[in-house]
Amino acid sequence: MDNLSLVRKAAAENKLAHFLLFHGSGTEERHKAALDLACLLNCEEVNSPCRECSSCKKISSGNHPDVHILKPLKTSVGIEQVMQMQEKIYRKHFEGKFRICLIEEADKLTLPAANALLKISEDPPDNTLIILSTSNGEGIISTLQSRAQSVYFSFPTRQEWKYGSESYDLSGGDPDLACKINDLGIEKVKQSLSSYLEAVNAADFLKVYSLFPLEKDETLILIQALAVNIREQVIRKEVSPQLLQEIGRTAEALRKQANPRLVLEVLALKHIEMGGSKIG
């Protein structure tokens, strides 16, 4: 039985932990699982979730007063959002048996917001479930990770994939990254990745410059696609695992509003110093 099935079983038996960490796979899959769990906890019928009662329909349509969803405002989930959520969850329930608070992209919690959430987790109100949702579980501060029951969502297999075979290869099976690649354009991402690797292997910074202008989001997609490419080479022992660490630091710097051109140039320099890598 997988972790999600165990969580559903615990919910059905009224033994559910009050704090969960959904991580892995795509936002859509984790979001659907959170709403399914909310329906199971609040369904008005004996055989839940029925999908047809008033509670189930309100949850599915995003209109239930006891189901709250937090998303990043621009680049982060701030302490003001968490404090507003705290105010709501300590009130009396409106109509549901359980109050559900889903925090999307929880790896974008600011440190003050994460610490405020940690205090809530230490003394949660009755019949309240807080779910952190993120593709990057390691992006959650360790104190919060230790408080939450981890529920990992595996990436879809190639047979289960619905975004196109090329995006599967470029994204490494990550649905969120695949959607971003498709939105930006598969050919553009492939060309940018190829140009970057050619520049690194030729130790030619002029070719790195030719990648720009790239917006921050476009650069981040390139970095994430590069990480997929390099991860395969690390598995084959063609490049050092240290390069993946450098790519991870570059992605984090971009998320913190570093200059896209500067961080990509620094990464390319370190990549060159490590001897380049294979193309493709």
C-alpha positions in Angstrom: 0.0 0.0 0.0 1.5 3.4 -1.0 1.7 6.4 1.3 -1.3 8.1 -0.1 -3.5 5.0 0.3 -2.3 4.8 3.9 -3.3 8.5 4.5 -6.7 7.8 3.0 -7.1 4.7 5.2 -6.1 6.8 8.3 -8.6 9.5 7.4 -11.4 6.9 7.0 -10.5 5.5 10.5 -10.2 9.0 12.0 -6.5 8.5 12.7 -5.1 11.1 10.3 -2.1 13.2 11.3 -2.9 16.9 11.3 0.1 18.0 9.3 1.1 16.4 5.9 3.8 17.1 3.3 2.8 16.2 -0.2 5.9 16.2 -2.5 7.1 14.9 -5.8 5.2 14.6 -9.2 3.2 17.5 -10.4 1.1 20.3 -8.9 -2.1 19.1 -10.5 -1.7 15.6 -9.1 -0.9 16.8 -5.6 -3.8 19.4 -5.7 -6.3 16.7 -6.8 -5.2 14.4 -4.0 -5.6 17.2 -1.4 -9.1 17.9 -2.6 -10.0 14.2 -2.6 -8.8 14.0 1.0 -10.9 17.1 1.9 -14.0 15.4 0.3 -13.3 12.2 2.2 -13.1 14.1 5.5 -16.2 16.3 4.9 -18.5 14.1 2.8 -22.1 14.0 4.1 -22.7 10.4 3.1 -21.7 7.2 4.8 -19.8 5.9 1.8 -17.4 8.8 1.3 -16.4 10.5 -0.8 -19.7 10.4 -2.7 -18.8 13.4 -5.0 -22.5 14.3 -5.1 -23.3 15.8 -1.7 -23.2 19.6 -1.1 -19.8 19.4 0.7 -18.1 17.3 -2.0 -19.4 19.6 -4.8 -18.3 22.8 -3.0 -14.9 21.4 -2.4 -14.5 20.3 -6.0 -15.6 23.7 -7.3 -13.4 25.6 -4.8 -16.3 27.1 -2.9 -16.2 25.3 0.5 -15.7 27.8 3.4 -13.6 25.4 5.4 -11.1 24.6 2.6 -8.4 27.2 2.2 -5.7 27.3 -0.4 -2.6 29.5 -0.2 -0.4 30.1 -3.2 2.7 32.3 -3.6 2.1 36.0 -4.1 4.7 36.6 -6.9 7.7 34.7 -5.7 7.0 33.6 -2.1 4.4 32.6 0.5 4.9 35.3 3.1 4.2 35.6 6.8 1.1 37.8 6.2 -0.5 35.0 4.3 0.2 32.4 7.0 -1.1 34.8 9.8 -4.3 35.3 7.8 -4.6 31.5 7.5 -4.0 31.2 11.2 -6.8 33.6 12.0 -9.2 31.5 9.9 -8.3 28.1 11.2 -8.8 29.0 14.9 -12.3 30.1 14.2 -15.3 27.8 14.6 -15.9 25.7 11.5 -18.5 27.1 9.1 -20.1 23.9 7.9 -17.5 21.2 7.4 -16.4 18.5 9.8 -12.8 19.2 9.0 -11.0 22.4 8.0 -8.3 21.9 5.3 -5.5 24.3 4.6 -3.5 23.5 1.5 -0.3 25.5 0.9 0.8 25.2 -2.8 4.5 25.6 -3.7 5.4 25.3 0.0 9.1 25.4 -0.8 8.5 29.1 -1.4 7.6 29.8 2.2 9.7 32.6 3.6 11.7 31.8 6.7 9.4 34.0 8.9 6.3 32.3 7.3 7.8 28.8 7.9 8.5 29.6 11.5 5.0 30.9 12.0 3.6 27.8 10.5 5.8 25.7 12.7 4.2 27.3 15.8 0.7 26.5 14.4 1.8 22.9 13.9 2.8 22.7 17.6 -0.7 23.5 18.8 -3.2 22.9 15.9 -6.9 23.3 16.4 -9.1 20.2 16.5 -10.3 18.7 13.2 -7.8 20.8 11.1 -5.5 19.4 8.4 -2.6 21.4 7.0 -1.1 20.2 3.8 2.2 21.5 2.4 2.5 20.7 -1.3 5.7 21.0 -3.3 7.7 19.2 -6.0 10.8 19.9 -3.9 10.4 18.4 -0.5 14.0 19.3 0.4 13.1 23.0 -0.1 11.1 22.9 3.1 13.0 23.8 6.3 14.0 20.7 8.3 12.0 21.6 11.4 8.8 21.7 9.3 9.7 18.5 7.5 10.2 16.7 10.8 6.7 17.8 12.0 4.9 16.6 8.9 3.9 13.1 7.7 5.6 12.7 4.3 3.5 11.6 1.4 5.6 11.1 -1.8 4.0 11.2 -5.3 6.0 9.3 -7.8 6.5 10.8 -11.3 4.4 9.3 -14.1 5.9 6.6 -16.2 6.4 7.2 -20.0 3.2 5.1 -20.5 1.2 7.3 -18.2 2.7 10.5 -19.7 0.2 13.0 -21.4 2.4 15.9 -22.4 4.3 14.6 -25.4 7.4 12.4 -25.6 9.9 15.2 -26.2 8.8 17.1 -23.1 9.1 13.8 -21.2 12.8 13.6 -22.1 13.5 17.3 -21.5 11.7 17.3 -18.2 12.8 14.0 -16.8 9.1 13.1 -16.3 8.4 16.1 -14.1 4.8 17.2 -15.1 5.3 20.8 -13.8 8.5 21.3 -15.8 6.9 19.7 -18.8 4.1 22.2 -18.8 6.5 25.1 -18.5 8.6 23.7 -21.4 5.5 23.3 -23.6 4.4 26.8 -22.8 7.8 28.3 -23.6 8.2 26.1 -26.7 10.0 22.7 -26.9 12.2 23.8 -29.8 13.3 27.0 -28.0 14.3 25.0 -24.9 16.1 22.4 -27.0 18.0 25.1 -28.9 18.9 27.0 -25.7 20.1 23.8 -24.0 22.2 22.8 -27.0 23.7 26.3 -27.4 24.6 26.3 -23.7 26.3 22.9 -23.9 28.2 23.8 -27.1 29.4 27.0 -25.5 30.6 25.1 -22.4 32.4 22.4 -24.3 34.0 25.0 -26.6 34.9 27.1 -23.5 33.5 30.0 -25.6 31.8 32.7 -23.5 30.6 34.5 -26.6 28.3 31.6 -27.3 27.0 31.9 -23.7 26.2 35.6 -24.4 24.2 34.6 -27.5 21.6 32.9 -25.3 20.4 36.3 -24.1 18.2 38.1 -23.7 16.4 35.5 -21.6 13.9 36.3 -18.9 14.3 35.0 -15.4 11.6 32.3 -15.9 13.1 31.3 -19.2 16.5 31.0 -17.7 15.1 28.9 -14.8 13.5 26.5 -17.3 16.8 26.2 -19.1 18.6 25.4 -15.8 16.0 22.8 -14.8 16.3 21.1 -18.3 20.0 21.2 -17.9 19.7 19.5 -14.5 17.8 16.7 -16.1 20.4 16.3 -18.8 23.3 16.4 -16.4 21.6 14.0 -13.9 21.6 11.3 -16.6 25.3 11.9 -17.2 26.0 11.6 -13.5 24.1 8.3 -13.4 26.4 7.1 -16.3 29.4 8.5 -14.3 30.3 10.8 -17.2 30.4 14.0 -15.1 30.9 14.8 -11.4 27.8 15.0 -9.1 29.3 18.3 -7.9 28.0 19.8 -11.1 24.4 19.0 -10.2 25.0 20.8 -6.9 26.2 23.9 -8.7 23.1 23.7 -11.0 20.9 23.5 -7.9 22.6 26.5 -6.3 22.1 28.4 -9.6 18.4 27.6 -9.7 18.0 28.8 -6.0 19.9 32.0 -6.8 17.5 32.6 -9.7 14.5 32.1 -7.5 15.9 34.7 -5.1 16.0 37.3 -7.9 19.6 37.0 -8.9 20.5 38.4 -12.3 19.9 35.6 -14.9 22.8 36.5 -17.1 25.2 36.7 -14.2 24.3 33.4 -12.6 24.3 31.5 -15.9 27.8 32.9 -16.7 29.0 31.8 -13.3 27.6 28.4 -13.8 29.1 28.1 -17.3 32.5 29.0 -15.9 32.3 26.3 -13.2 31.0 23.9 -15.8 34.0 24.6 -18.0 36.3 24.1 -15.1 34.8 20.7 -14.5 35.6 19.7 -18.1 32.3 20.3 -19.8 29.8 17.5 -20.5 28.1 15.5 -23.3 25.6 17.1 -25.7 22.2 15.4 -25.8 
